[in-house]
Amino acid sequence: MQHLLPAQNSYNYCAMQITRDPIDPNKSSTALRALKVLEALAESRDALSAAEVADIIGAERTTAYRMLMTLMEAGYVVRDERARAYRLGYKILTLSRALLSGNEKTELVAACLREISAQTGEAVHYSVLERDCAVLAQRAMGTQRVTIDFQIGDRAPLHCTSIGKILLAYQEAAFIEAALLLSMPRLARNTITSPTRLRAELRKVRAQGYAYDDFEFADDMRCVAVPIIEKDGRVVSGISLSGPASRYSKQKLRELRDCAMEAARELSRKLGGTTSD
């Protein structure tokens, strides 16, 4: 099986920040900076030196070094003594245990993804809305030899991906307007960068109940996404399928859309949500 990455090599890219609060005395800047250290290490394929970490998080080297030493003491960072560089420790995996452990909803989602994958042969992704991004939480692998290599935990921007647009379209007006005020960088030839155009696109997405990414995130990739409706009527998650343009023709996208919409309606029903056919 051949795994393809988008040209940006960055499903982790999230430029939009829904909230940029002023300094809050109830928040710890030290804790936030320590979390930035963990994020920097997580996003690097190689171990990083203290100087490299300092540059990434915008801090003095001594500050970054103290952060690294503290995180090492806690077990979340380990040091390569020969390279004098740092990487994440496996203890970090314990933090995700509760999120990834099996429960009724997780099992229902997994069964839905497997069903779509079995019918289409495609990889299927389940993502959740988290502030300014859609985070890939579960997936089912397909049987196609060529597939897009997205990983659990990858973060997708909201303005130029099918899953991002479907999740944004179902939010309250204030949330949408806040998102439209922020940067929408062009990542591919059809990326929507205008707030006016994106607002119109979101109205269309909400009305039709699905979203396409037609060369908006990468120039060689198309995607389709559908919402999952919770029992309180909220939409905080959705299902998407992505593939190379050589296989994902517009007709193929319509077929995948229909399959995903049917499965998503059934999953929403099992979760207590209401859907309209």
N, C-alpha and C positions, 0 to 999 in steps of 0.2 A: 504494500500500500504506500502510495506517495503522498506525503503531507505537504501542503502548500501554506505559506504564510502570506498575509497581505503585504503589499509593497512597503507599507509603513512599518512592518514588523512590530505593530503596536496596537493590538486590541486593548492594551492597558492604557491607551491614551485617553485622558479625560481633561479637556480644557475648561469645561464649564464648571463653575462653582456657584451653587444656588445661593449660599449664604457666605458673606464675608463680614463677620461681626467685628465691631471694634473690640479693643482690649477689655476683657471681662475679668474682674477680680476673682470670680468663682472658678476660673480655668487656670490650669497649671501650664505655663509656657514650657517648663522643663519636661513635663510628661509629653506634651505635643512634639517637642523636638526629639525626644527619645523614640517616639513612634515614627518620626520621619527617618531616623537612622535605620530602623527595621525595614521601612519601605524602600530605602535606598539599597540596602543589601538584597532585598527580595527581588528588585528589578534588575540586578546585575548578574550576568552569567558567571562572572569571575569574582573572586574575593577582592575586597577593596581595602586600601590602606586608610589610615586615619585621615591623612591629608585629602584623599579622594572623597571620603565621607563628608569631611568638613566643607569641601567645595560644593558638593551636591546639596547639602542642607543649609548652606549659607551661614556657617558658623566658624569660629576660630578653631584651629587644629586642637588646641588644648581642651576646648569644650567638647569637640567630637570624641576625643580620646577618653575623656571622663565618661561620656555616654556609653561608649563601647565597653569600657571596663565594668560599668554598672550592669550592662546587659549580659556581659560574660558571667559576672557573679550570679546573676539570676538564671543563667543557663540558656538564654535565648540567642546568644552569639558565641561563636567559637573562633579561635585564632589559629591561623596557619603560621607556625613559628618560623618555618623556613622562608616563607614569602613575606612575613610580617604584615599579613593582611587578614581581613575578617570576613566571615560569612555567617549566615543564619545557622543556628543549631537545630537539631531535630525536635527539641522541646517545643518549638514554635507550633508543631503539629498538634500538640495537645489543646491549643486554644481553639482549633477548628472542630474539635471532636463533637461538641454539642450541636454545631450547625450541620455537620455532615452525617451525624448518626441517624439511624433509621427511626422514623416515626410514621404515623399513618399518612400524613401529607406527603412526606418524602417518598414513601412506597407508591402512593397513587401517582405522583409525578413520574417516578421511574417507570411504572407500568405504561403510562401514556407515551413517554418517549420511546420505549421499546416497541410499542405498537406502531407508531409512525415510522420508525426506522425499518421495521419488518416489512411494512407496506411499500416503502419507497426505496429502500437500500441506502438511504442517505444518513449522515450524522445529524442528530437532532439535539438542540440546546435549550435548556431552561434557564432563564436569567431573571434576576430580581432587581427592582429599582432601589438604588442606594444613593440618596442625595443627587449628585450630578451625573451618575453613571448607571449603566445596566451591568450587573455583575453575574458572570456565568456561574451557576451553582450546581447544575447537574447536566449530564449529557448521556446520550446513547450513541455508540459508534455504528456506522453503517458498513456496507460491504463494498462500496465503490473503491476502486484502486487509487483514485485521485481525490483528495479531500482537503478542506481548509483546516489547518491545525490550530484550533482554539482550545484552550485549557481551562480547567476549573479555576475560578478566581480571576480570570481575565476580565477587564473592565472596558466597556464600550461607551463611546460618546453618544449623547442623546440626539444630536442634530443630524447625523449622517449615517445611521445604521437602522435597519428595519426594526430591530428590537428596541432601540432607543426611541424611535419615533412612535412606536405603538404604545410604549409605556408613558411617554410624555403626553401623548394625545388624550389619555384618560385621566390626567391629573386635574386638580382644580385650577381655575383661571389664574389665580394669583401665582401659583407655582409655575405655570406655563409662561406667564408674562415675565417673571423673574429670570427664567431660563433664556428667553428671547433677548434680554438685555445684555447677555454675556457673549464672549467671543465664540464665533463659529468658524474656525479655520477651514480652508479648502484642503481636503485630503485626496480628492479624486476629481475627475473631469465634471461630474454631475453633482458635486457637493452643494447643498443649499447653504448659502452664507448670508442671505438676506432675512431679517426678522419677519418682514412682510410675507415673503414667499413661504417661510417655514410655518408661520401662523396659518396660512391657507392650506398648506400640506397637512398640518395636524387636524384641521377641520375635516378634510377629505378622509384622512385615516380613521378618525373617530366615526364618521358616517358609514364607512364601508366595512369597518371591523377588522382590517388587516393593513399591513404596511409592507412596502417594497423598499429595497435598497438596490437601485439600478445604477451601478457604478458611482456610488456616492461616498463609500468608504475606501474602496480600492478600484483601480481601473480594470481589473480582470476578475471581478467578483460580483455576483448578484445574491440577494437574500430576500427572504420573506418571513414575516413574523405575525403572530396572532396573540391576543390577550387571554389571560386567565382571570376570570372574575371570581372574587372571594364572596363569602356569604354575606358580608356587609355591603356588597356592591362595588367595593374598591378594586382597582386593578394595580397591583404592585409587582406582578410577574407576567412573563409571557414565554412563548415557545417560538423558536426560530430555526430556519434551515439556511445554510450558506454553501455556496459551491462555485467552482470556476465558471466563467462565462461560456466556455466551450461546451459545457453540459447544461448550464442553467439558461436555456432559451426562455423567452417570454411564455411560450406554451407550457414548458416544464414548470415555470414558476406558478402558473395558474393551477396546474395539477397538484403541486406540493401545497399550495395555499388551501385548496379544497380539502385535502387530506388532513392538514394541520387544523383547520377550522372545525372540522367534524370531531376530531379527537379532543380539541380544546374545549368545545362545548360540553362534551361528556365529562371531562375532568372538572370543569367549572360546576357542573351539576352535582358531582360527587363531593365537591368542597362546599356545597350549599349556595353557590352563586346562581344568579338568574341570567339567562341568555335569551337573545331574540334570534330566531332563525332567519 
